[in-house]
Amino acid sequence: MSLAAALDVSHLPDYAHDWALVDVETSGLIARRDRILSIAVLTFGPDGTQTGEYSTLLNPGCDPGPVHVHGLTAERLSGAPTFEQVAGRVGALLQDRVMVAHNAQFDYDFLAHEFARARLFLPVTQRLCTLALNRRVEPPAADLSLASLAAHYGVPQTSAHDALDDTRVLAGIFRSSLSEAARLGVPLPLVPCPPRQDPQFAPNPPKTPCAYPNPGRLTPGDHLVQGMKIAITGETATSRAELVARAVAAGLNIMSSVSRHTSALVTNDAASGSAKARRAIAEGVTVIDEHTFLELLGEVRSGTPHENGTPKPPEAAAPATPPTTPTRSPAAPVAVAGVPVPRRPEPKHSAKPFGRRRVLILGGTHEEASAARARVVELGGAAAINLSASVTDVVLFPGGELDRRMNRITALELPIHAHGWLGAPASEPADVPAGNVAMTDVLPRGGVIDLPVLPTTGHWHVSASWAQQMNCEIDVVAFVLDEDEQVSCDGDFVFYGAPESSHGAIRLLCDGPTEQTVAVDLAALPAAAHRIAIAAAIDGAATFGDIGAVQMTLAPGVDAPATAQATLDAATSERSLLLAEIYRRGPKWRFRAVGQGYDHGLETLVRGYGVDVE
């Protein structure tokens, strides 16, 4: 399939690149463990001319996994080359090109691990995900799967899960979505690619979760109890590995840092001045020496085992917040065009006048724009933060006419309203397309929904997106928290440098400079996990008042329609923002859009959750 028939962006510098479109079929979903079974690469120039094509089956040297999905049996793969034998040819096609794939981080991670096994460098410096691109474009497709987008864009698909056919389908989808992005003036979500095969990105060996909740502090002279959180610092006569192994075998929870929830600190030199010793003294944590600890290990009292789905007390529904006082309270009611805007409007219902509208607010002060977006949600619509194909209306505040998107909005002939329109809106017009917005719960700040029990998987994707930034970067992070609202180990803190939790239940996915996703596998969470807190922090001097609104979406899969969405923009001077949380409520899991900001940065935020910051 040639891109040239419908696309030549060589005259548009922001869209003109050499491209390498890639699809892989794999033996499983975990790149560090599973292998590539087949690969296809198509290359194109900026003018849309195809310049190369390569595809091959691969002998993975292992069980091929779900044959019912990809149809690749061990017998069929037995005579194929190994990845090491074709790595040079694949690398030559990727060299000096932007790698394009559908769910590109998946394909990129598999390629990075395969090249690392072959002891070769993966020559990819940028990648583009067609899922992320279409989330920006927002076409009115059933969902963002390859099949649905192919149907929407009119691309024929003959053999799903065949790498070469999927790549040819991808070429057609990419052609159409790139053309739409250029029409809308949507910046491409290009992701710079670090060497993900570098050992620093490999997850730590899984820590065996402690089977018992923390019973509290150790009282001097009393017994240790299973579940107590123990930290160790300084030199010990017994090797650290042996101490840890004996403590874990006894049912204790060994922590790498000290917090107010630590039961005891083990050290032979309490006056050493180490960070752990100083924190223990400040928090009043019991300090014992190695000899005492070894004696206490001989008679550890029984704890109460964790139970999944244990009912939580009513206060458990409150948002998890670090032990730092917020710098500002939730926004007070504001009036837009003389109409009061409640701080927490009810979720939208189809009977409300904006049931299928998606409204973009331009201009005004941060407070005016924030209140206007809240008003849109109150009326049953959805607040947009970027121009896309799903935007139905634009509201202008003073200064909005100078927005760089106005020329594009005028060319698209979108309805433009003065801000007074939000005070007395007309009913939804008949020609507003239904799209997926009508199927999505639009949550206000603080809004909560119960997560439905999925028939085949407990995988959820929580995504955060924002407008393109030029003077700073935003990092999305996640914390797996126990009953004390603390991480059980440093591996329960997921961020750009450690993108997967130690138990594999939480992964950070980067789909572009304005979008990051936290993938959550509820079934893989340890029994001690009661809450997943998802936050964002700014790297730089900017604040969330400079950034503007952050849009949150919750979806039961990487390409599934959103179950819920929320627009969070109450923050002004804050540099870190608690975005959302997934938490247990009795036997159920719930999702909350939080939107609580703090003036401090990422380091203080993570310390508050018990993460040891070097």
KOLSERO-822010 format. One record per residue (C-alpha): x, y, z. Coordinates in steps of 0.25 Angstrom, whole numbers, plus 5000, padded with zeros to 4 digits. Example, Ala and Ser with C-alpha at 12.3 -4.5 7.8 and 13.67 -1.06 7.14 Angstrom:
# KOLSERO-822010
504949825031/505549965029/
END
This chain:
# KOLSERO-822010
500050005000/500650144996/500450265004/500750354992/499250344987/498750424998/499850485006/501050575003/501450655015/502850685010/502550835010/502050835024/503350835033/502550785046/502050665039/503150625029/503950515033/504550385028/503650275034/503850125038/502550055041/502649935049/501849815054/502249695063/501549575067/502049515080/502049395089/501449475101/501249625106/502449645115/503649685107/504749645117/504249505117/503549475103/504049475089/503749525075/503149425066/503049505053/503349645049/502949735037/503549875034/503049975023/503850095020/503350225014/503950365011/503350495015/502550505001/501850375004/502650284995/502950145000/504450125000/504549985006/503849865011/504349745019/503649635027/504049495033/503649395043/504649365054/505049245062/504949295077/505549165083/504349155093/502849125093/502149215083/501049245093/499649275089/499549205075/498049235075/498349375074/499549385064/499449245057/500949225058/501249085063/502649035067/502648945055/502449065046/503549145053/504549035054/505249065041/505149215042/506449305045/506649355059/506549505062/508049515064/508149465049/507249575044/507549685054/508549755044/507549765033/506449815043/507349915049/507749975035/506249995032/506050065045/507250155044/507050305043/505550285042/504350305052/503850175057/502350165055/501450055062/500050035067/500350035083/501750075079/502350055093/502049905092/502749885079/503849975083/504149905096/504149765089/505149815079/505949875090/506049745097/506349665085/507449755081/508049755095/508049595094/508749605081/509749705087/509349815077/508949955079/507449985074/507650105065/506350175068/506350315074/504850355072/503550275071/502150315068/500950235073/499750235064/498850205076/499350335083/499250415069/497750365068/497550405083/497950545079/497150545066/495950475073/495250415060/493750365062/494250225062/493650115071/494950105078/496450115075/496749975071/497449945058/496149885053/495249995057/496150105051/496350025038/494850015037/494750165040/495750205030/495350105020/496650025020/496449875016/496949775026/497049635021/497849555032/497849605046/499049575054/499949555042/501049645043/501249685029/499749705027/499549785040/500749875035/500049905022/498749935030/499550025039/500150095027/498650135022/498250175036/499550255038/499350325024/497950365028/498150405043/499450485039/498650555028/497550585039/498650635049/499150735038/497750785035/497450805050/498850865053/499050755063/500550745067/501150605065/501350525078/502750485075/503450415087/504950425089/505450285091/506550255102/507250125102/506150045109/507049915108/507949985118/508049915131/507550035139/506150015132/506049865136/505049845148/505649795161/505449655165/504049635171/504049655186/503149555192/501949635198/501749635213/500549545216/500149625228/499749775231/500649865240/500149845254/500949975258/502150015266/503049925274/502949955288/504349945295/504449815302/503249755295/503149645284/503249665269/501949635262/501749585248/501549705238/502349805246/503149895236/504649885239/505749975234/507249945235/508350045234/509950035236/510949925237/510449795243/511249675248/510249585241/510149605226/509049695221/508549585212/508449485223/507749585233/506749625222/506449475218/506249435233/505349555235/504449525223/504449375227/503849415240/502749495234/503349635235/503249745225/504649795222/504649945217/505750025210/505350155217/504850205230/503450275231/502550305242/501950165240/503250095242/503149995254/504649995257/506050035252/507149935253/508549995255/509749975263/510050125263/508850215266/509750335266/510250315252/509550425246/509050345234/507750385228/506950265233/507450295247/507150445247/505750415242/505550305252/505850405263/505050515257/503850415256/504050345270/504250215263/504750105273/506250085270/506949945274/508249885271/508649765263/508749675275/507449705281/506749695267/507349555265/506849515279/505449565276/505449485263/505449365271/504049385276/503249465266/501749475270/500649435259/500049545251/498649555244/498849515229/498349615218/497049575212/496749625198/495449705198/495449725213/494349835216/494949975219/494450075229/493650195224/494850285224/495550195214/494850265203/495550395205/496650425196/498050375199/498950495202/500350505206/500650545220/500750695216/499750805217/499150845204/499550985200/498151025196/496750975198/495850925187/495351035178/494151115183/492951135174/493151235163/492151305154/492251305139/491451405132/490751425145/490351285147/490951215159/491751095156/491750985167/493050925171/492650785170/491550775159/490850635158/491250545146/490650575133/489350505129/488850495115/487650585118/488550705120/488650815109/490150785106/489950625105/490850615093/491650745092/493150755094/493450895097/494850965096/495051085104/496051195099/496551315106/496151375120/496951365133/497251225138/496151235148/495151275138/495551165128/495451065140/494051105144/493551105130/494050965128/493350925141/492050995135/492150905123/492250785131/491050825139/490250845127/490550695123/491650725113/493150695112/494250795113/495350785103/496750835105/497250825091/496650845077/496250705071/495250655061/494250635073/494150775077/492750825075/492850975080/493851075084/493651185095/494451305095/494851395107/495651515105/496951485099/496451355093/496451425079/497951425079/498051275081/498951205070/497851105068/496751215064/497151215049/496951065049/495651075056/495151175047/495551095035/494850975041/493551055043/493351015057/492351095065/492951205073/492251265085/492451375095/492551335109/491151375112/490651255104/491051165116/490051245125/488851205116/489251095106/488351045095/487950905095/488850805088/488650825073/488250705065/489550695056/490450675068/491150535065/490950435076/492350385076/492950325089/492750445098/491250405100/491750275105/492750325115/492450375130/492950515131/493350525145/493550655153/494750685162/494550575173/493550495165/493550345168/493150225160/493150075163/494049995154/493149895147/493649745148/494349715134/493949575129/495349535124/496349635130/496549735142/497449825133/497149975134/497850095127/497850225134/498350335125/498750485127/498850585116/499150735115/499450845105/500750845098/501850905107/503150975102/503751015116/503650895124/503350745125/502250675133/502550535139/501350445143/501650355155/500950245162/500950185176/500450055181/500050085195/499749985207/498750005219/499650115225/499650195211/501150165209/501850085199/502349945204/503649955196/504350055187/503849965175/502450005178/502750145173/502650155158/503350265150/504050295137/505350225143/504650105148/503450085139/502949955145/502649915159/503349805165/502149715164/501849755150/500449805153/500749955150/501350005137/501650145132/501450165117/501950285110/501150315097/501650455095/502050595101/500650625105/500150485109/500550375119/499850255124/499850165136/499450025133/498849955145/498649805146/497749785158/497849635158/499349645160/499349735172/499849685185/498749665196/499449775204/499049875193/497949965196/498150085187/498850125175/499150275175/499450345162/500150485162/500850575153/502050665156/502650785148/504150775144/504450925144/504051055150/502651055143/501351025152/500050955148/499451095146/500351115135/500050975129/498550985130/497550875130/498050725131/497050625125/496950485131/496350365125/496050235130/495850115120/495849965121/496949945111/498050015103/497050045091/495750035098/494650145099/494850225111/493950185123/494150315130/494850445128/495050575136/495750705134/496550755146/496950895146/496750955160/498250965162/498951095161/500251115169/500550965171/501650885165/501150745168/499750695166/499050565171/498250535159/497450405162/497350285170/496850145169/496450085183/495749965190/494349995195/493949855202/494049755191/494049855180/495049955173/494650095171/495250205163/495350355168/495750475160/496450555171/497150685166/497850725179/499050815177/500350835185/501350945184/502550845187/503150765176/503350615173/504350585183/503550635195/502350565189/503050425188/503650445202/502250465208/501850325202/503050265209/503950255197/505450265200/506050375191/507550365189/
END
